[in-house]
Amino acid sequence: MLETDVLIIGGGPAGMCAAIEAAKLGVKTTVVEDKDRLGGQLVKQTHQFFGSEKHHAGVRGIDIGVKLAGECSDLKVNALTNTTCTGIFDDGSVGCLRGEEFFLIHPKRIVIATGAYENMLPFPDCDLPGVYGAGGLQTLMNVDGVLPGKTYLMVGAGNIGLIVSYQLMQAGAEVVAIVEALDRVGGYEVHAAKVKRMGVPIFLRHTVTHVSGDGKVERATISKIDGSFKPVPGSEFTVSVDAVCLAVGLSPLIELIAQAGCETRYIPECAGHVAVHDSNMRTSLEHIFVAGDASGIEEASAAMVEGRIAGLHAALDVTHGKADSNELLREFDSQLDELRTGPFGQKARQGKSKLWGLKLPPDEEFEEAPPIIPESGKKPVIECPQNIPCNPCAVSCPTESITIGDNITNFPVLDQGTCNGCGNCVAACPGLAVFLVNRDYSDREAEITIPWELTPPPEKGDKGYALDRTGVAICPATVTKIRRVKKIDKKRLLVAFTVPLDKADEARHFVIVEPKGAEKIETLPPADDIIICRCEDVTQKEILDCFNSGYKSFDEIKRYLRTGMGPCQGKTCQRLILGILARELKTHVSELAPQTVRTPMKPTELEIYASSKEIEPWDFENWQPPGGGH
């Protein structure tokens, strides 16, 4: 049995920050993490973060993870890796499984920072090898060093889909296209711009209707969809790919929260069922706090601040408020407010206001900003069209020629008179949205300097083509210079190439070989049915037959078809089945009960519990059921 003051369940960005703040107050702090190291999603995030310096802006996720894990170690946080929390019991103890050892932890306060899980998209043959979730693919690629395919279709143009598409190209893969069901890109436009200028088309109001192949994905069929998200007949076309990546959102991982007895509520703006919690991150149970994606899906920067708030309040409970942390808490609250301003913070503001019973003023209307394009000299061109919380371009400028102001969602402003054209901002921008344009390079040519993170990089003197913002080759180009600004980012190169002067405002990428668009191939008919529960091989037809036989809830269908009883415990199928039930019952998912969650949280051999020293032997001979009887 292990005793601790504060137990953090989940060692991702929110969990690590919670542990850091709790440990700073001197309380005994323990983190339980089911992976082999702390870091959570950060261990596979090779891109730079947005925000400000206090949010690790301009630092890559993998480096943030190492930094936070190092802080935990320095503060003597007890990190139990390769350990799964299997349940929270009525006496406040927490069951944990490490290998084949079951043990109990007795904490005074608990912070649940279990993160989120990926949403899946059902379509014929979606269970073929070669269909991946974006997070799983990111792990294979960035953690395990495995690229499971050469040509990809990305489904979803949110930040995750756009970022993983770019990382696939960094790894040497080809992204044939990105399809998005909405009529707009859901992620940051700067993320979309960097893949578009590399020749990747984004098809809005399109989706994948089915895949096919001989035992694995070999082709994917795409179709336009109408206002009801139904495929438009005759609009489908098929492309040759060997992998399809699904980036269709995340859902809060609340199974442990629900099992512990915390009140939960369906909040669409938080992306699903979440724990009801206050602004201190305390749930309906006084001793349990929540932080990060388990409290509602947001960017990792917000998750880290929520973790700090939760960890600090948990530690203050243990110390009975002896430490004066009011100023620090106000600072954390201010940081959250800052991150939630602008168009990309609207959902979070709306979701939290619903939880806290607040009435928000109408959302602001945000206009996209035109690019900052100097007319002469060697100056940066800033193509940052949205109010994203971000300021590395201003922080990196040695002459303070770029300013953002107090609100980091403001558009950057360039003072051309004081700018010296150093290119620091090109190296610093997390969105790769700043370019250096030298219109004075020669009488006939301009020199364009772009951020470069692909392998292999070009070499000085290489001749190729300049691509415009849509990835179309517009003119010949020659590489003139390659350099690195190590004090800002050791990994990113700055590549300069020349183009005709009249192409200076169009050229935004360089390639050796002119890109070719994906060829359309023969469309094969889809399979007759769709797998919904992959763990138990349950199809959509079986679920509908079950529904028509009178089974109207997830738990009823689970008992009959075993959906949600496999290795993933319903993480893949629950959302899909609730969607089917909502459609058939002509109601909203918020009106339906999710599955009843019981310990253990993962399938476990009973022998492990039977052999545990933490569990007293059961007196079978003298046992009586509750209330007596036989």
N, C-alpha and C positions, 0 to 999 in steps of 0.2 A: 504494500500500500504506500502510495506517494502522497505527501501533503504539500500544498503550495498555496500561496496567497491568491494569485491571479493565474488562471489557466486560459491560454489562448488556443483555440482550436482552429488551425489553419495557419500555415507559415508563409502566406503570400504577402503582397505589399501591405494590405491592411493589417494582417496579423503581426507582421514584423514591427510595424510602426506602433501598434498597440503594446507590444511587448517592450519596446524601447521606452515609451513614456511611462509604463508601469514600473519598469526596473529603475528608471531615474529617480523615482520616489522611494527607492530602497526596499520595495516589497519583493518577496520571493516570487519569481515569475517563471512559468513553464509554457513552452509552445509544443503542441502536438502537430506533426506534419506527416502526411502519409507518403510523401516522396523521400528520396534519399538525401535531400538538402533543402534548406530554406530558400525561398524565392518565388514559389508559385509560378504565375504566368511570366514573371520577369526573366526567368532563366532562358526563355526562348524569344524574347523581344529584342531584336537587334536594331530596331529603329530608335531615333532620338525622341525624347519626350518634349511635349509642348509645356506651356505655363511660364513660370518665372524661376529664378534661381532657387527659391525655397521649395519649388515643386520639382527640382532636378531638371529644369528645362535645358535642352541641348545635350543631355546625357542619355546614353543608350540604356534601354531597359535591363540588359544583362549586367551592365556596370552598376546600375542602381541596386539590383538584387545583391550583388557582392558587397556593396557599401552597407546596406541595411543589415545583412547577415553579420558583417563585421562588427557593427555597432551592438547587435544582440550579444555577440561573443564577448566584447569588451565589457558589457554590463552584467556578465555572468548569467544571462538568461539560460535556463535549462531547456535545450532544444532536443526533443524526442523525435527524431526522424524515423522514416519507415514505420510509423506508428499510426494506426487508424482508431479514431474514436468510434466506438460501437453503440454508445447510448449514454443518456444522462438520466439518472435515476431519481426517485422521489426523495431520497435522503441527501441529495446534492452531490453524490459521488458520480464519477464519470468512468465508464468502462472503456478500456483501451486494449488494442490487440497489436502486438509487435512480434512478427513471425508467428510462432505457435504458442506464444505466451500471452495470457490474458491477465490484466492487472487493473486495479482501481486507482484513480486519483481523487483526492478529497480537496477541492479548491474552496476558497471563500468567495471568490467571484469568477465568473466565466465570461470570456469574450468569444463569440462565434463569428469567425471570419472565413467561412468555408468557400466563398467565391461563387462561381456560376458554372453551368454546364451548357454545352452547345445544343442549339436547336437543330433538328433534322428536318429534311423536306421529303415527303413521300412521293415517289413516282415509280412507274414500272421499272423493275430491275435495279432499284436503288440499293439493293444489297449485293450487287456484283462487286468483286474486288476491283478497286480503282475509284470507288466513291469514298471520299474522305470528308471529315469535318475539318474546318480551317485550323482549329487549335491542334487537332491530332496531327495534321500535316505539318504544322509549324514545329511540333515537337520532333517528328521524324527528321525534318530538314535541319533545324537549328540546334537541336540537342544531340540527336543520334547521328547526324551527318549522313542521312539516307535521303536520297531524292527518288521517290517511288515511281516517277513517270517523267516523260520528256515534254509532253504537250498537254495543256490543261484548259479546262473550261472553269471559270470562276462564277459561282452563283451567289450574287449579293454584292452590292456596291456601297456597303457601309464601310466604316474605317477598317474593320478587320479584313474584309474582302479586298479592299484596295491595298492595304499594307502587305498582306500575304501574297497578293499578285506581284507586287514589287519585289518581295523577298524571293519568290520563285524565280524571277528573272535574274536576281543577283546570284542565285545558285546555278544559273545556266539553263533553266527551263524556258519553254515558250508558253506564254499565255495567249491562247487563240482568241479569247473574247471574255468579257465580263457581262453577265446579264443581270438586270435589276428589275424587279416586279413593279416598283413605283415609277412615277414619272419624273423622278429627280434622283440625283446621287445622294445617298444618305450620309456619307462620310464627308470629311473635309475636302473641299475642292482642290486644295494643294496636293492631297494624296491622289485624287483622280487625275489631276493635270500631269503628274510625273509618269503615270503609266500610259496616258493617252499620247504624250509626246514620244513615247517609246514604241508607238505603233499598235497599242492594244485598244480595240474598239469597245465602247461601253454601250450596250443595247438596253435602253430604257423601255419599260413596259414589255419586257420579255422574260421568259423563264425557260428552264429545262423541262421538257415534257416526258422524256424517257431516255434511257441509255441502252446500248446493246453491244454485243460482242461474244466471242467464243470463250466463255468461262471467265472473262474479264472485260473491263470497259475498253471498247475500241472506237466507239462513235457516240456522239450525244446529239439529240434532236432538240432544237430551240424553236420557240413559237412566240409570236406576239400574244399579249393578253388584253382583254377588254376591261372595262371599268369594274366588272365583277370578278376580275382575276381569272377569267376563263380563257382558254386558248382560242385564238381567232382561227377558224378553219381556213386552210389554204395558205397560211402565213409561215408554216413550219419549214425549217431547213436543218440540215445535218452537217456536222463538222467532225473531222477525224481527230480524236483525242485519246490518250491512254489514261487519263485521270480527270475526274470531276471533283471540284472542291466546293463544299457547301459552307457559306458564310452568311447564314440567315438568322443571325441573332443569338442571344444568350438568355438563359433563364436563371433566376437566383436559386442557389442550392440551399434549400431550407428544410430538408428532411430532418436533420438533427434538431433544428429549431422547433419544428412541429412535434417531433417525438418528445421533446422536453416539456411540452405543454404550453409554449409561448403562443399568444394569440397571433394569428396570421390573417392577412387580408389580401384580396386580389386588387392590385393597383396597376392598370395598363401602362401608365407612364414609368413605372418601376420595372416593367417587363415580366410581370407575373405575380404569384403569391410571395409576399414578403412578411417579415416579422413586424408587427406593430411596435413602433419604438418612438421615443421622444427625441428632442434635439441633443440630448446627452448620449444618445445611442442605447439607452436602457429599454429593454423589452417589457412586456407585461409582467414578467417575473423579475422581481427586484434584483436577484443575484446574477441575472444573465444580460449581457450586452451583445450588440450585433454591430458589424462594421463591414464596409466594402460591398462587393456585388451581392452578398447575401441580404443586404438591406435595400437593394435596388441597383440596377445596372447603370454604371457611370464609367468615366475614364479612370485609369489607375491613379492619376494624380488626386482625384477626389477621394478614392478609396483609402489612400494613405493618410489623408487628413482625418477622415472618419475614424480610422484606426487609432490615430493619436488621441482623438477625443474620447473614444470608448476606453482605451487603455488607461488614460489619465483618470477618468471618472471611476473606473473599477478600482484603481489603486487608492483614490481618495476615500472610497467606501471602507477599504481595509484599514487605512490610517485614521479613519473617522474625521477626515477633512483637516488634518493637522497642517498640511502644506498649503501655502497660499498660492493657488494656481489660477486665480481669476484672470489675471492679465494674459497668461498663456492660453487659456481657453478662449478668451476674446480674440486673440490672434488667430487661433485655429478656425473659429467661426467666421472671421473676416476672410480667411483664405478660401473657405468653402463658398462664401458669397461671391468672391472674386471669380472662382472657377465656374460658377453656375450662372454668370452673366453672359449675355450674348445669345445668339440663336441656338447654340448647341447645349446650352444649359436649361432651356425651357422645359424639357421633359422632367429633368430632375427637380426643378422648382415646383412644377405642377404636382409631381408624385409626392414630394415631401409635404406640400401644403395640404394634400388630401389626408395624409396620415396624421398631420398635426391639427387638422380642422381650421386651417387658415384660408382666408379669401384673398387671392392674389389679384392685382390689377391686370387688365388685359395685356397680353403679350405684346411687346414692342414689334414694330415692323423694321426689319433690318435690310438694308440695301447693300448689294455687292459693290465693292470699290473698284474703279478702273485701275489698271496697272500704272505704276509710277515709271514713266519712260522719259529720261532726259533727252534733250535734243542734240547735245554735242558733248565732246570730251569722252573721258573714260569714267563712267559712272555706273552704279548698280541700277538694275531694273527690278523693281519689287512687284511681284505678281501674287499678292496675297489678298484675294477678293472678299474674304469673310471675316467676321468678328470672332477670331479664334483667340483664346487666352494664351498669349505667347509674346515673349520679348527678347529672345537671344540676339536678334539682329541689332537691336538698340544697345544691349549690354556689350556686344563684341566690338562696337564701333569706337576706334581710338580717338576720333575727332568729335564724337557726340553729334554727328550729322544726322543720325537716325533717332527719332524720338517716338515713344509710344504714349507717354503720359502715365498718370497714376493708375488708370484702369487698363489692365493688360489685354483686354479685348478691343482696345482702340486700334484703328488702322495705323500702320507706321507712316511717319512723315519724314521725307528726305530733304535736307538742306543742301542743295547742289553746290552752293558757294563754298562750303567748308569741307565737302567730301573730297578725299584724296584718292579715291579709287583703289583702295588697298585690297578689297575683296574679302575682308574678314566676315562680312555679313553673308557672303556666298557660302563660306565654310560653316557658318554657325546656324543657318536656318534649318530647323527640324523638318520643314515641309519641302525643302529643296525648291523654294519658290523665289529665290533671288539669283539674278544673273548679272554678270559684269559685261557691259557693252562699251567697246572702245571705237567710237566713230572716227577718231583721228588716227587710226592705225596706218592708213595710207589714203591716197587720193581716190582709190577705187574699191578698197576693201575695209570692212569692219572686223574687229576681233571680238568673238563672243566667248566668255568664260562661264562654264557651267559646272555645277557640283556633280561629282562622279563617284558612284559606289558599286560599279559593276566589275566583274572579272571576265577575261583579262582586260586591263586598261589599254587604251591606244598608246602609241609611242609618238614622240615628236617627229614630224615629217609624214606621218600616215595621211594618205589621201582617201577620202570617202565622200559621204553625203551629209548635208545638214537637213534635219527634220523639223517641221513646224510643230505647232502645239497639238496637232491632231495625228502626228506621226507620219506625215507625208513628206517624202524627199522633195526638197524645193530647189536645191542647187548643189554643186560640188563644194567640198570643204577640205581644208588642210589643217592638221594639228600643228600648232606653233609652240605650245608650251604646256608642261605638266608640272604642277607643284602641289605642295601640301602645307596647310597651316597647322602645324603640330600643336601649338598652344591652345587651339580651339578643338580640333578633332583629328586624332592620329589616323583614323581609318579613312576619312574622306579625301579624295583628290579634287583638285581644280584643274579642269581640262580646257584649254583655250584653242579655238580654231578660227580660221578666217572664212568669210563669206563675202559676196558682192555687197557693196554698201547699201543697196536698196533692199537687201534681205535681213538687215540688222534687227528689225523689229519682229521678224518672223522666226528666225532660226533659234531653236531651243534644245536640240539634241544632235549628237554626232554618231554615225554608224559607218563601218567599213563597207558593208554589203547592203545595198538597197533592200528594205524589207518588202516582203510579199504578203498579201492578205491571205487569210485561211480559205482554202477551197471548199466549196460545198460538195457533198457526196450524197450517194443514194440513201434515202430514208427507209429504214426497215420498220415493220409494224411493231408496236409495243407489246409487252407481255400482257396476259389477261388480267392479272391481279397485282396488288402492291403489298409488299411486306411492311407491316407497321411495327411489330415487336420483333426485332432482329434476334434477341436472345432466345426466344421461344418459337421463332418462325411462325408468327401469327399474322394472317393477312387481313386486309381491309374487308374482304368479303366475309371472313369468319366473324369479325367484330360486328358487322352489320347484321349477319344472321343471328348473332347472339342478342343484339339489341332488339331485333324483331321478335325474339322469343321471350322478351320481357325483362332483360337485364339492362337497367337504365343508368347505372352508375359505374364509375371506374372500379370500385371495390367488388361489385358483383361480377363484372367482366373478368376481373383479376382472378376471382375464385374459380370461375368456369374455364377460362382459357389460359391461365397462368401468366397473363401479361403483367409485366412489372416484377416478376419473381426470378428473373435471370440475373446474370452477373452485374448488369447496370442498375438493377433495382428500379426500373421505370424511368430512368433519366432520359432515355431515348423515346420511349413510346407514350409516356403519360400525357405530355402536351398534345401529341397527335390524337390520342384516343379521346381526350376531353374536347378537342376540336370537332371530332366526328360526332360525339354525343351532343354538343351544343348545336351543331347543324341539324341533326335529326330531331332534336327536341325543340328547335326554333327558339333558342335562348342564347344568352351570352355565357362565355366560359366562366365569368365571375360568379355566376349563379350555381356553378357545379362544384361539388366537393372534390378536392384532390384525394389521392389514395391515403388510407390510414397508414401511418408510419410506425413501425415497431422496431425495437432493438432485436438483433444486431443490424447495423447499417450496411453490412456486406455479408454475403453467404459465408458461414463459418462452420467448420466441423464441430459437432457437439462434444467430441472428445477433448477439444481444447478447453472448453468451459469445465468439463468434468474433472480434468486434471489440474485445474487452477487452484492454487493455495488461497486465493482470495474468496472463494466460494465455499461456504460450509457444506459438508455432506448433507444430503437430503434424507430425512428419516421417513422412508417410504412406509414402514409398518404402522407408524402412528400419525401419518398425515391425514388431515381432514380437509375437504374442500371448504371454501368460504361459506359460512352459513350452516355448516354441518351437512349431513346426508351421506351418500355413498358415492 
